[in-house]
Amino acid sequence: MTGESFQEPSPKLNKVSTPPITAKETTRKDKTTKKEAKTTKKKKETIKIFYHTVTTGDNRTAISKKHAITIEKLTSLNPKVNWKDLKTGDKIIVKIE
């Protein structure tokens, strides 16, 4: 380090050639990004499932009459249900929206 001298950088090197960003430009950019985000969001579909809880004396016919649907529709909504072995507390699907 002996014999070396420190030189200040030239003032020309410190100048930045880009113009400053104004507050209006910043606000405009923020609004654009929010608007773009809204248009890219996908609408989520919700599916509602309505259940019937089996009580004493319920069978396929009673449940279909109570909910005004056909026995065939009730059976197709519940393919895994053993209709001859319904138990109190079982949940049966009666409607899907």
C-alpha positions as YAML, in Angstrom:
chain: A
units: angstrom
residues:
- id: 1
  name: MET
  ca: [0.00, 0.00, 0.00]
- id: 2
  name: THR
  ca: [2.93, 2.26, 0.17]
- id: 3
  name: GLY
  ca: [3.28, 4.57, -2.74]
- id: 4
  name: GLU
  ca: [-0.35, 4.10, -3.85]
- id: 5
  name: SER
  ca: [-2.68, 7.03, -3.79]
- id: 6
  name: PHE
  ca: [-6.44, 6.95, -3.53]
- id: 7
  name: GLN
  ca: [-8.32, 8.77, -6.29]
- id: 8
  name: GLU
  ca: [-11.91, 10.00, -6.07]
- id: 9
  name: PRO
  ca: [-14.17, 8.60, -8.81]
- id: 10
  name: SER
  ca: [-15.04, 10.91, -11.62]
- id: 11
  name: PRO
  ca: [-18.36, 12.79, -11.11]
- id: 12
  name: LYS
  ca: [-19.41, 11.74, -14.61]
- id: 13
  name: LEU
  ca: [-19.54, 8.04, -13.54]
- id: 14
  name: ASN
  ca: [-22.05, 8.71, -10.75]
- id: 15
  name: LYS
  ca: [-24.72, 10.20, -13.04]
- id: 16
  name: VAL
  ca: [-27.71, 7.99, -13.89]
- id: 17
  name: SER
  ca: [-29.27, 8.54, -17.29]
- id: 18
  name: THR
  ca: [-32.78, 7.13, -16.51]
- id: 19
  name: PRO
  ca: [-35.52, 9.61, -15.65]
- id: 20
  name: PRO
  ca: [-37.04, 9.45, -12.16]
- id: 21
  name: ILE
  ca: [-40.38, 7.66, -11.73]
- id: 22
  name: THR
  ca: [-43.20, 9.95, -10.72]
- id: 23
  name: ALA
  ca: [-45.93, 9.04, -8.24]
- id: 24
  name: LYS
  ca: [-48.55, 8.92, -11.02]
- id: 25
  name: GLU
  ca: [-46.58, 6.35, -12.98]
- id: 26
  name: THR
  ca: [-46.18, 4.15, -9.91]
- id: 27
  name: THR
  ca: [-49.90, 4.31, -9.15]
- id: 28
  name: ARG
  ca: [-50.83, 3.53, -12.74]
- id: 29
  name: LYS
  ca: [-48.57, 0.47, -12.76]
- id: 30
  name: ASP
  ca: [-50.08, -0.82, -9.49]
- id: 31
  name: LYS
  ca: [-53.62, -0.50, -10.88]
- id: 32
  name: THR
  ca: [-52.66, -2.37, -14.03]
- id: 33
  name: THR
  ca: [-51.21, -5.30, -12.10]
- id: 34
  name: LYS
  ca: [-54.29, -5.54, -9.87]
- id: 35
  name: LYS
  ca: [-56.58, -5.47, -12.90]
- id: 36
  name: GLU
  ca: [-54.56, -8.17, -14.65]
- id: 37
  name: ALA
  ca: [-54.67, -10.31, -11.51]
- id: 38
  name: LYS
  ca: [-58.46, -10.08, -11.44]
- id: 39
  name: THR
  ca: [-58.83, -11.21, -15.03]
- id: 40
  name: THR
  ca: [-56.55, -14.21, -14.57]
- id: 41
  name: LYS
  ca: [-58.35, -15.60, -11.53]
- id: 42
  name: LYS
  ca: [-60.48, -18.65, -12.26]
- id: 43
  name: LYS
  ca: [-63.99, -18.85, -10.91]
- id: 44
  name: LYS
  ca: [-64.25, -21.70, -8.44]
- id: 45
  name: GLU
  ca: [-67.24, -23.94, -8.80]
- id: 46
  name: THR
  ca: [-68.90, -25.08, -5.62]
- id: 47
  name: ILE
  ca: [-70.78, -28.32, -5.42]
- id: 48
  name: LYS
  ca: [-73.50, -28.69, -2.82]
- id: 49
  name: ILE
  ca: [-74.37, -32.18, -1.63]
- id: 50
  name: PHE
  ca: [-77.56, -32.73, 0.37]
- id: 51
  name: TYR
  ca: [-77.75, -35.72, 2.69]
- id: 52
  name: HIS
  ca: [-80.57, -37.58, 4.41]
- id: 53
  name: THR
  ca: [-79.76, -39.22, 7.73]
- id: 54
  name: VAL
  ca: [-81.52, -42.55, 8.02]
- id: 55
  name: THR
  ca: [-83.93, -42.91, 10.93]
- id: 56
  name: THR
  ca: [-85.88, -45.91, 12.20]
- id: 57
  name: GLY
  ca: [-88.30, -47.19, 9.56]
- id: 58
  name: ASP
  ca: [-86.62, -45.46, 6.60]
- id: 59
  name: ASN
  ca: [-86.30, -47.36, 3.35]
- id: 60
  name: ARG
  ca: [-85.54, -46.43, -0.26]
- id: 61
  name: THR
  ca: [-89.19, -45.65, -1.09]
- id: 62
  name: ALA
  ca: [-89.78, -43.50, 2.02]
- id: 63
  name: ILE
  ca: [-86.59, -41.50, 1.44]
- id: 64
  name: SER
  ca: [-87.36, -40.91, -2.26]
- id: 65
  name: LYS
  ca: [-90.91, -39.72, -1.46]
- id: 66
  name: LYS
  ca: [-89.72, -37.46, 1.34]
- id: 67
  name: HIS
  ca: [-87.23, -35.70, -0.98]
- id: 68
  name: ALA
  ca: [-89.39, -35.84, -4.15]
- id: 69
  name: ILE
  ca: [-86.94, -37.83, -6.25]
- id: 70
  name: THR
  ca: [-87.29, -41.13, -8.08]
- id: 71
  name: ILE
  ca: [-86.01, -44.38, -6.61]
- id: 72
  name: GLU
  ca: [-83.74, -44.74, -9.65]
- id: 73
  name: LYS
  ca: [-82.19, -41.31, -9.04]
- id: 74
  name: LEU
  ca: [-81.69, -42.10, -5.34]
- id: 75
  name: THR
  ca: [-80.03, -45.41, -6.24]
- id: 76
  name: SER
  ca: [-77.75, -43.79, -8.83]
- id: 77
  name: LEU
  ca: [-76.62, -41.14, -6.32]
- id: 78
  name: ASN
  ca: [-75.70, -43.87, -3.82]
- id: 79
  name: PRO
  ca: [-74.24, -46.81, -5.78]
- id: 80
  name: LYS
  ca: [-72.38, -48.31, -2.79]
- id: 81
  name: VAL
  ca: [-75.36, -48.38, -0.43]
- id: 82
  name: ASN
  ca: [-76.79, -51.77, 0.53]
- id: 83
  name: TRP
  ca: [-80.47, -50.83, 0.59]
- id: 84
  name: LYS
  ca: [-81.47, -54.05, 2.40]
- id: 85
  name: ASP
  ca: [-79.14, -53.25, 5.29]
- id: 86
  name: LEU
  ca: [-79.83, -49.57, 6.10]
- id: 87
  name: LYS
  ca: [-78.92, -48.57, 9.64]
- id: 88
  name: THR
  ca: [-80.03, -45.61, 11.73]
- id: 89
  name: GLY
  ca: [-77.51, -42.81, 11.32]
- id: 90
  name: ASP
  ca: [-76.40, -43.75, 7.78]
- id: 91
  name: LYS
  ca: [-76.10, -40.75, 5.46]
- id: 92
  name: ILE
  ca: [-77.69, -41.02, 2.02]
- id: 93
  name: ILE
  ca: [-77.10, -38.46, -0.77]
- id: 94
  name: VAL
  ca: [-80.43, -37.06, -1.97]
- id: 95
  name: LYS
  ca: [-79.37, -34.11, -4.11]
- id: 96
  name: ILE
  ca: [-76.27, -32.63, -5.77]
- id: 97
  name: GLU
  ca: [-76.17, -29.05, -7.05]
...
